[in-house]
């Protein structure tokens, strides 16, 4: 957030939003020091940040993000960006920066403040500062002129402090060229993959090995608590023959549910995906969003969107098909993607659209409008639906009577009731709480059954085709099995572990061979790929290998799923320096300069923090 606000520090809107946060921080009043002490979320020396200040700042920050990202700002983003932590850091940093500015004597004169406020575009009308407009805008943000002017002075001091600390930061030409090569150079790796299955001749584990393994891994063999239930199924299928539907009922139902029998609109679309790592921080998010924007600009003028998708998309499922999503209905897509695609005409290109994987650039190639159908066309479906509904109502009444009879009469047992009514009673279990039961709504039943004591009658469970009424019959407590119960499993695990260790040892031996000896073993090649590629061909999405690219002149050993691989650098095809034009040079320079300045300033703030005593009550962080 701080990075964003600094980058856009000339934006009047961001200043107002940030001002609301800082005003809350510095001006929350009415409490005594000791009252604040009892209600603090953080303390810097003797200065206290209260939970009220923190909560208000958090709320204002969320609003600022919503203004910036719109519908793309989801609860998942809140967690991913760790906004709760960021807000507290902002408040602590604001105090630290104010202290540092005071320590080195940074000040803003009244004339400088006045000039800055008069230059804010939101306050200008007809080419000059408009006092009425100024007050109206501040009213929208519930700020008084004094509050805003105090905040503006603090923001100017912070900006001046930032500029003072970072004024000597520069980017050398070789840094620009190194970044250019990092993004444009093509790498090729060679590798030899070994399957542990080929190293299983390690012999039968000894008794001592089995015992030692068991002692070291006991908890992994722990058997969870298990439950047994008895249940009666009330199946709607057996009531179907006894229910009837009149033509009038069919007509009324159709009239009320026409949309259900309308053939939905569909679009044929393609996408180019920029994947966003699950643990992405704000910097990574912004970088990926910028990458998606750049691809959108390419896609708008591309003569072959499918070819661009095959080359650039980071979605394994659709990239090879040129990003083809097929002919899809709106309801089969995520809400955001559906809204965008169904607002487009054939030939339109839009993006970036926030999707679960990251960002998407999309193109609509064909659109088929929705088609309404008549009752005559769907009479069979309508009749079947109504019969199914009536049958469900009938068995619900039957199941509810059973529940009431068993629940209200302590002497009435589920087995006795089933026998009395001629119903089948089935025993099921023992099963664990998170087990997928071979029953309709099995996961729900398993979870609920564990919340009830033995002997308790469960609520009726709707299965879609009827109802299940169950009773908890038995509970087996959790336990660690004896060695003899898991001996076979342990023997297999020890053998598999020995085989993988043997495969690793063989891989290390291969890594020590000469290049000629490795070449004679017929290694595989990844083909050319860029460091920025999401996956390494044939080796998959392995961030460790990508991190090690520059050191792979010497072979290294990696675990790749069910295999062990020896990997080394076959060669690098350097990008032609002539391709680094003035526009790209400028963009890289600005990116590196901002990054270096941010790093220098963060280092400065960290050093300043070290001169203060900071205590945080993390239990009060939202």
N, C-alpha and C positions, 0 to 999 in steps of 0.2 A: 504493500500500500504506500509506504513512504517513497519507494522508487517511483511508483506511478505519479504520486503527487508532486514530487520534485521535477520529474520529466515534464509535467504539465503545469508547472507553477504559475504560468501566466494566465491560466484558465480561471476566470472569476468564479465559475461554479465550484471548482475543486477547492478554491480558497474558502468559499462559504461553507462547504461541507466540512473541510478540515477545521475551519474556525469553530463550528458547532462542537466538534470533538474537544478541541483545546479549551474552549470557554468552559465546557463542562469540567474539564480537568482542573483549571485554575480557579474557577469561581463558584464551585459548589459550596454553598455556605450554610450557616445555621448550626453547625455542630461544634462542640468543644473538641479540643485535642484528644481528650481521653475517650470521648464518644467515638471519634474517628479511629482511635487506636483499637477499640474493640470491634470495629467494623472495617478493618483494612484488608485489601487484597494484596497490597505491596507497600513496602516502606523503604525509602532511600534516605539513609542517615536518619534525620528526624522528620523528613517530609513523608506524609501519608497519602496514598491513593486509596480512596474508599471503594467499597463494592458498588455504591451508587454511581460514582464517577466512571468506574470501569463498565458497568452495565449500560450507561447512557452512551459512552464512547463506542461500545460494541454495536449497539443499535444503530448509531449514526454511520458507522463504517459499513454495516450490512446494507443500509440504504444507498450509500455511495457506490458500492459494488453493483447493486441492482440497477442504478442509473447507468452504469457503465456497460454491463453485460446484458441487461434486459432479461429475456426468457432463458438465456443460456446460463444464468446464475441460479444454480440448483442447490438443494441441501447437501448433495454430494460434493459440490465445489466448496461449500463452507468447511466441510471436514478436510477435503484435500488440501486446501490452502491454509488450514490451521489458523483461521481468522481469530479464534479466541486467544491464541498465543500472540499473534501479531498485534492485536489491539493493546494488550498489556505492554508489549515491547515498545509500541508507539508512545504510550503514556510515560513510560520510564525514560525513553530516549528524549522526549520533549523536555522533561525536567533536566536531564543531563546536559542537553544542548543549551538550554537557557543558562545553566550554571557556567558552562564553558564560555559562552559569549560574554557573560558578565566578568568572568575571570580575565579575559584578554581585552576587555574594554570595548566590545563592539556595541555601537549605538546607532539608532536611526533618528535623524532630526525631524522636527515637525514638518519642515518644508519638503523633505524627501517623502514622508508619509503622505502628505497632501497630494504631491505629484503622482504617486503610485495609485492612489484611490481615483484621482481624476482620469487616469488612463485606462481604467477598467471598462471594457466595451459595454457591459451591461448597464453602466451608469451614464452613458453618453447618448444624447439625443440632439439631432440636428448638427452634429459635429462638435458639440461642446458638452461639458459636464452638466447634468440635470439633477438638481437637488431633490425634486419631487420623485423622479425615477429612482434615485439612490435610496430614499426612504421606503419606497414601495417594494423594491427588490429585497431589502433587508427584512421588511415585514413578512415577506413570503417565507423567510427562513427563521422567523421569530428571533431576530437579532436587533439589538439597539445599535445606533451609530457608535456609541462608546465601546460596546462589546466588539463590534466589527473592527473599529480602528485599533483597539488594543491587540486584537488577534492579528490584524494586518501588520502591525509593527513587529510582533513576535515572528511572524512568517518571514518578513524581510530580514530580520536578524539571523534567522536560521539559514536563509538562502545566502546571506553574506558570509556566514560561517562556513557553509559548504564550499562556496567559491574560494574562500581564503585557504581552506585546507587542501583543495584539489587543483589550485591554479597552476601548479608546476607539473601536473600529470600530462604526459604526452604519449602518442603512439608512434613507434618507429616503423619505417618501411618494411623491415624484415618481419615484424609482427603481423603486418597486413598480409604479406606474402605467405607467411606460415599458416594463417587462417584460411587464405585462399586455397592453399594446397590441402589443408585438412579437409576442406569441403569438396574439392574437385578431383583430387588424386584418386586413381583406381588401384585397388589392392587385389592381389591374387594369393590365396593360401593353398598349400598342399597339406594333406592329412592322411593318416592311416588309422582307421577305426577298428577297435578290437572288441569283440563281444565276450563278456565274462563266461558265457556258456561254453566257450572253447577252452576254459581253464578249470574244469570241474574234477580233474584227476588228483585232487588234494588228499584223498583218503577219507575214511569215516572219522568224524570228530571223536576225541577221547572223552572218557567220563569226566576228567578234570575240566576239559574245555566246555563241555555241556553244563556242568555245575557253575563254572565261573560266568558263563554267558547268562544263565538263568538268574544268578544273583545280581548281575549288573543291569538286567532288563526286566525285572519282575513287574514293575508298574505297567510296562507295555502289554503284558499279558492279562492284566486285570479284567475280570469278568464283571460287567456292569450289573446292577440290580435288574431283575426280570419279573414280569407279571404274567399271570394267566387270567383270561376272562372267559365267560360263557355268554353267548349272544343268540338272539332271535332275529332273523331277517324278515322284514315285511316288504315283499317285492311287489312293485306296482304291476309287473307283467302279468301276474296271476289274476289281477282285477280287470284287465283290459277287456275280456269277453263280456263282462257284466255291466259295462257302461255304454251309453248311447249318446250320440250328438245329433241335434236337429239342424236342418238347413238354416233356421233363423239364428241359432247360436253360431254357426259357421260364418254367416254374413256379418253378424255383429263383431265377432272376433277379428275377421279380416279388415273391417272398416277401422278398427282400433289399432291394427298392427300392420298397416300397409307398408310402412318403411321396412319391416322385417322381410317382406317378400319382394322388395325392389332389388334388382341386380345392381350392386354398387358400382360407382364410378371407379375406373382404374387408370393408372398411368404406367407407361413404360419409361423407365428412367435409368440413368447411369450415375455412378458416383466415383469421386476420387477422395480417398480417406487419408487424413494426417492423424496418425495415432498419438494419443496422449498417455504417457505412463501413469499408472495408478497412483504412484507416489510423487507425482509432479508438484513442484512448488510454484510460486507465482511467476518466477523468472522463466521456468520451463513452459508454463502455461502461455505466457506472452510470446515466447519464441515460437511455439507450435502454432499459435494463432496467427502470427506474422507469416509463418511458412505457408499456412493455409490461404492467407490473403494473397500472397505472391502467386500461388497456384491458381487461384480464382482469376487473377489478371491474365494468366496464360490461357486458361480455359475459355475465357470470353472470346478470344480471337483465334482459338485453335480450330483448324480445319477438320481435325479428326480427334474428337473428344475421347473415343475409345482407345486410340493409340496412346494418348497422354495418360489415361488411367492405367493402362498396362505398364507404362514406364514409371509413373510416380505414385500410384496408390499404394498405401501401406496396409490394405485389407486383404489378407490371404484368400478369403472366400470369394471376392469379386474381382480382384486385380487382373487375374489371368483371363477373365472374360471381358476385359475392357470396362470393368466397373458395372457391368449389367446387373440390375436389380430385378429384371424380368417385368412382367405385367402385374402390378401390385395394387391392392386396395388400401385406402387410407387407414382403415382399422388395423391393418397388419403391420403398420409402421409405428415408430415412436411418435409421440404427439408433436414434437417440434418438426421432425422431418416430414411427417404427414401434412402439417399445416403449410409448409413451404412448397412441397411438390404439387399439392392440389390447388395452389394459388398461381401456378405457372402455366404458360402456354407451350405447346411443342416448339422446341428450338431455344427456349429460355435456359439461361445458365445462372445459377444463384450460389452464394456462399460467402463466407464459411458458415455452415449450419452446425450447431453444437449437437453431437450425437454421443451415444454411450462410449464409443471407441475413442472419440476425440473431436475432430472437425471434418466436415464433408463439403465438397463442392459438387453440386448436382446439376444434371441436365435432363430435361423432359424431352422424349422423342415422340411419344404418342399419347393421346388421351381419349378414353372411351367414356362417354357420359353415362350416368345412371339410367336404368330402364325400369319403368313401372310394369307390373304384371296384373292381370285380372284375376278375380276369384276363381273363374273357370280353369285358368291355367294352373292354379296352385291348390285346387280343392282337396286333392289327396293329402297334401302336406298339412293343410289347415285341419282336416278331419283327424289326422293322426296326432297332431299336436294337442288338440282338444281332448281326445280320448286319453292320451298320456297324462294330461293334467288332471282329468277327472279320476283316473286310476290312482294317481299319487294322492289326491285328496281322500280317496276312499281308504287307502292303506294308512294314511296319516291318522285318520280317525281311529282305525283299528290299533295302531301302534300306541297312540296316546291313551287309549283305554287300558292297554296292557301296562303302560308305565304307571298310570294312576292307581290301578289295582294293586300292583306290586309295591309301589312306594308308600301308599297309605295304609297297607295292612302288613304290620311287622311279621305276621305269621306266614304271609304269602311269599313263597320262594320262586325265583325265576324258573327253576326246573319244574316245580309243581304246576306253575301257571302254563308253561309250554305243554306239559303232558295233558292238562285239563282241556286246553284249547286245540290239541292236536297239531301243535306247531313244532318245528324242528329246533332243537337246542344244540348249538355247536360249541365245543370247547376249543379255545385257541391260545397257544403259548406253550412254554414261557417265551416272552419276547422282551427286548430292551426298549428303553424310552424312545430312542431316535431310530429305531429299526423301521424299515419300510415293510409294512405288513401286507400280506397277500389278501387284503380285504378292501372293499370300497371305502374310501376315506381312511385308509389304514394309518397314515401318519397322524391324523387328527385324533383317532381313537387311541393310538399308542401314547401320545402326549397327555391326553386327558386322563387316561386310566392311571397314569403315574401320579396324578394330582389327587387321587382318591384313595381312602383307606380300603383294606380288604373287607369285602362284604357290602361295599357301597354300590348303589345303582347309578349308572351313568345317565346323562341326558340323552334324549333321542338324537341320533346322528343321521342327518339327511345324506343319502348317497347319490342322489340324482335319479336313481331308479327305484327309490323307496326309502326305507328307514331301517336302522339297526338299533336294537335295545340291548345293552350289555350290562353285566355285573362283574365287578372285580372279585376274583375267586381266590387268588393266592399271590404272594410276593416273596421272591427269593432275594436275600440281601447280596450286595456286591462282595466279591472275594477275589483273592489272588490264587490262581490254581496251583496245585502241587506240581512239582517237576514232572512227574510221570504223565500228567495230563497234557503237557505241552512238549514233551520230549521230541516227538516227530517234527513239530514246527521248528523247534530250536535247532535240531539237526540240519534241517533244510536251510535255515537262516545262516548258520555257521558256514555251511558249504558254500552258499551264495556269497557271503562276505569274503571267504578265502579265495573264491574264484575272482571276485572283483579286485582284491588286493594283488592276486597273481597277474591279472590283466594290467593293473597299474604298473607293477614291477616290470612286466614285459614292455609296456609303453615307455617307461623310463630308459630301458635298455635301447629301444629303437631310437629314442631321442639322442642317445649318446653315440649313435653310429655316424659314419661319414656321410656327406650328401650323396656320394655315389652309391653307398650301400642302401640308403633309404630309397633312392631312385630305382634301384634294382627290385625293390619290393612292390613296385607298381602303385604308388600313392594316388589318391583321388585329388582332383582340383576343384576349388570352389568356382573357378572362373572369375572374371573381374567384377568387383563391387566397390562401392564408395563407403567410406567410414560412416556416413550419415544414413546408410541403408538401415531399415528396421531389422531385417534379418540377414544373416550371412548365408549365401546359397549353400545348401547341403549340411550346414552346421546349425542352422536355426537361429533363434533370437538369444544369443549368448553375449551379454554385456561384458563379461570378463575378457573374452577373446578380443572384442573391439577395443577395450581399454589397453590390452597388451600388444596391439598391432605393431607399435614402433619397436617392441623388444622381441618380436618373433623371428628375428634372423636366427636366433637359437630356438630349436624346437621346445615346445612346452606341452604338458600333459593336462587334459581336461576331462571331466566327467560330463558326458553328453547323454542324459537320459539313461537308457539301458546299455550304453556303450561307453568305452574309454577311448579317447582319441589323442594321437600325437599330432600336433599342428605346428606348421612353420611357414614362414613367408617365402613364397616363390618369387615374388617381384612386385614392384610398384611402377605403375605407368603415370609419370608425373604430368600434371596438367600444364599446358603451354602457358607460360607467364604472359604471353601476348594477349591471352584471353581476359586478363585482369584489366578491364577498362577503367576510365576515370569515374564513372557512376558507381561501379561496384567497389572501387577503391574508397570512394567517399563513404559509402554505406558501411563498409567493414570498419573504416577508421572511426566513424561515429559510434558504432556498436561497441568496439573495443574501448574507446575513450570513456563512454558511459559506464562500461563494466569496470574499468580500472579505477575511475573516479569513485564509483560506489564502493569498491573494495577498500580504497584508501580511506574513505570517510567512515566506513564501518570499522576499520582498524582503529581509527582515531576515537570513535565512540566507545569501542571496547576498552581502549586504554583509559579513557575518561571514567568509564564505569568502575574500573579497577581501583580508582581513587576514592570510591564511595562504598558504603556498606548497603547492600541491597538484599532485602528479605522478602520472599514471595510466599503467600499462602495459596498453594495450588489447588486446595480443596474448594476455593471460591471462584476459580476460573470457570467460565461457562462451558 
